[in-house]
């Protein structure tokens, strides 16, 4: 039983040995695949089917572009906001990595293994939103035909979804391997 008389004692509590941590890991990564930057995966797949069937400006394609017009402004980061988010994320992840790998604190290591891939996912989503915004603006202005803009948006979203799938598999596998290694090296948690 860990002692909670200090912050270090709290951070040294068991993580890899509890079912709750693994439920959080698996639940987190199963939820990340349900949408692409806030657009449900079903909307993307329906629009992809309509584009492949050459239906032009079908309601499904327009529905996807409508979703994008709603969710893309949420993913816009200015230079200052991006720098602040990057600085805070870097500080937190570096601190957790030092406490986890350097000082051997199990909870810090577990949090680092959970948060690092989520930080990568966040920046992938920001990059996707920056690539999709000009497509949406060109379609709204009429500079690009709606089916062409939607086809390019769907292609980029499908590539992003595949990247997220690979990232989730790697994150769960690395977490499982390091968690198992931790449990073997520290059978009693210390």
C-alpha positions in Angstrom: 0.0 0.0 0.0 1.6 3.3 -1.0 2.0 6.1 1.5 0.3 9.4 0.6 2.3 11.6 2.9 3.8 13.6 0.0 3.3 14.2 -3.7 6.0 11.7 -4.6 4.2 9.1 -2.5 1.0 9.8 -4.4 2.8 9.6 -7.8 4.3 6.2 -6.8 0.9 4.5 -6.6 0.3 1.4 -8.8 -0.9 2.0 -12.3 0.1 -0.9 -14.6 -1.3 -3.4 -12.1 -4.8 -2.0 -12.0 -7.6 -2.8 -14.4 -8.7 0.8 -14.3 -5.6 2.1 -16.1 -6.0 -0.4 -18.9 -9.7 0.4 -19.2 -8.8 4.1 -19.6 -6.1 3.3 -22.2 -8.4 1.0 -24.3 -11.4 3.3 -23.9 -9.4 6.4 -24.9 -8.1 4.8 -28.0 -11.4 3.3 -29.0 -13.1 6.7 -28.7 -10.5 8.5 -30.8 -11.4 6.4 -33.8 -15.1 7.3 -33.8 -14.6 10.7 -35.4 -12.2 12.7 -37.5 -11.6 16.2 -36.0 -15.2 16.0 -34.7 -16.9 14.7 -37.9 -18.4 11.3 -37.2 -16.8 8.5 -39.2 -20.2 7.5 -40.6 -20.5 10.9 -42.3 -17.1 10.5 -43.9 -17.8 7.0 -45.1 -21.2 7.9 -46.6 -19.6 10.9 -48.4 -16.8 8.7 -49.6 -19.4 6.2 -51.0 -21.3 9.0 -52.7 -18.1 10.4 -54.2 -17.1 7.0 -55.5 -20.5 6.6 -57.1 -20.0 10.0 -58.9 -23.2 11.4 -57.4 -21.8 15.0 -57.7 -23.4 17.4 -55.2 -25.4 14.8 -53.3 -26.8 15.6 -49.9 -24.2 13.3 -48.3 -21.3 15.3 -49.8 -23.0 18.6 -48.8 -23.6 17.2 -45.3 -19.9 16.4 -44.9 -18.9 20.0 -46.0 -21.5 21.4 -43.6 -20.0 19.3 -40.7 -16.5 20.7 -41.7 -17.8 24.2 -41.7 -19.0 23.7 -38.1 -15.9 21.9 -36.7 -12.9 23.5 -38.4 -13.1 26.8 -36.6 -12.6 24.9 -33.3 -9.3 23.5 -34.5 -7.8 26.9 -35.5 -4.8 27.9 -33.4 -3.1 31.2 -33.9 0.7 31.5 -33.5 0.4 32.6 -29.9 -2.1 29.9 -28.9 0.0 27.3 -30.7 3.1 28.3 -28.9 1.4 28.3 -25.5 -0.1 24.9 -26.1 3.2 23.5 -27.4 5.1 25.0 -24.4 2.7 23.6 -21.8 2.4 20.2 -23.5 6.2 20.0 -23.8 6.7 20.9 -20.1 4.1 18.4 -18.9 5.4 15.6 -21.1 9.0 16.3 -20.2 8.2 16.4 -16.5 6.3 13.1 -16.7 9.1 11.5 -18.7 11.7 12.5 -16.2 9.7 11.4 -13.2 8.7 8.1 -14.9 11.9 7.0 -16.6 14.4 8.9 -14.5 13.0 8.5 -11.0 11.0 5.4 -11.6 7.6 6.7 -10.6 5.0 4.3 -12.0 2.1 6.8 -12.2 4.2 9.4 -14.0 5.3 6.7 -16.5 1.7 5.5 -17.0 0.5 9.1 -17.5 3.3 9.8 -20.0 2.5 6.7 -22.0 -1.1 7.8 -22.1 -0.6 11.5 -22.9 2.3 11.4 -25.4 0.2 9.7 -28.1 -2.7 11.9 -27.3 -0.5 15.0 -27.8 0.7 13.6 -31.2 -3.0 13.0 -32.1 -3.9 16.6 -31.1 -1.2 18.0 -33.4 -2.2 15.7 -36.2 -5.7 17.0 -35.9 -4.5 20.6 -36.0 -2.5 19.9 -39.1 -5.5 18.2 -40.8 -7.7 21.2 -40.0 -5.2 23.5 -41.5 -5.2 21.5 -44.7 -9.0 21.2 -44.9 -9.7 24.9 -44.2 -8.5 26.2 -47.6 -10.5 23.4 -49.4 -13.7 24.4 -47.6 -13.1 28.1 -48.3 -12.5 27.4 -52.0 -15.7 25.4 -52.2 -17.6 28.2 -50.5 -16.3 30.8 -52.8 -17.0 28.7 -55.9 -13.3 28.6 -56.9 -13.3 24.8 -56.6 -16.3 22.6 -57.6 -18.0 21.1 -54.5 -17.5 17.5 -55.5 -13.7 18.1 -56.1 -13.3 19.8 -52.7 -15.3 17.1 -51.0 -13.3 14.4 -52.7 -10.0 15.9 -51.5 -11.4 16.5 -48.0 -12.5 12.8 -47.8 -9.2 11.6 -49.1 -7.3 13.6 -46.4 -9.7 12.5 -43.7 -9.4 8.8 -44.6 -5.6 9.1 -44.6 -5.8 10.8 -41.2 -8.1 8.1 -39.9 -5.6 5.4 -41.0 -2.8 7.3 -39.2 -4.9 7.5 -36.1 -5.5 3.7 -36.3 -1.7 3.1 -36.6 -1.0 5.5 -33.8 -3.5 3.8 -31.5 -2.1 0.4 -32.2 1.4 1.5 -31.6 0.4 3.4 -28.4 -1.4 0.4 -26.9 1.4 -2.0 -27.9 4.1 0.2 -26.4 2.1 0.8 -23.3 1.4 -2.9 -22.8 5.1 -3.8 -23.4 6.4 -1.2 -21.0 3.7 -2.0 -18.5 4.5 -5.6 -18.6 8.2 -4.9 -18.3 7.5 -2.6 -15.3 5.4 -5.3 -13.6 8.2 -7.9 -14.1 11.0 -5.6 -12.8 8.8 -4.3 -10.0 6.6 -7.2 -8.9 5.6 -5.5 -5.6 5.3 -2.0 -7.0 8.6 -0.6 -5.7 
